[in-house]
Amino acid sequence: MPAMQVCLFDIDGTLINTGRAGRAAFYATLEHEFQFPAPHHDVAFSGRTDRSIVRDLFHHHEIENTPENTSRFFTAYWKQLPLMLNGRGGVVLPGVEALLVQLAGRQDVAIGLLTGNTQIGAGMKLGHFGLMQYFSFGGYGDQHLDRNHVAAEALQAAGEFLGKNVEPTNVWVIGDTPLDIRCARAIGAHAVAVATGGHSLDELAQAKPDLLLADLDAAEEMLGRWS
Ligand SMILES: [Mg+2]
């Protein structure tokens, strides 16, 4: 019996490109719920947790970083996000659907999420593209400021889903930013970097992933390492 392999997928830039629907929903929330017009700042989004992005936006706009304001923000964000997803013409990235179908058909693979999105936001984004049914567990960005802590949550969720401890050496973190690679390291997992997001192959190579792919059409290379 081969060892169970656990694949933990990032969402934005890895599985889908939403045409920046998430970012647009963040800004619409600031505008409509907190009455701040279009932003002039350089808060980074890529690879980060939604909780940490909200903290930075609050800091920038001098909104008090309280649980009440955070809850108010996400409640409004979850109303904006489906509107933005509908309006932005996003796409499922190359190779993604074929890979998920292939992995879902195997008894020795478990598929989960490792994303900075909130759990509700992740469900909205993947549901929009008809991909949510492939994912049974995950780590999310609702509470954590640091992606490394999301990785720990995802690893624990994998263990709970499978009903046994998961060896990090059988875990594959698949993402499109250096932060995805870093959080794979934090839990002792393999890092698979894919250049379909905001980072080039060269930029990702500098972060030294275990496997570097142009897109998930090339994911056979990852599966080849399991046998
Ligand atoms: Mg990403």
Residues whose N, C-alpha, C, O or C-beta is under 5 A from the ligand:
A	BS01	MG	D10 I11 D12 G13 T14 G47 D176
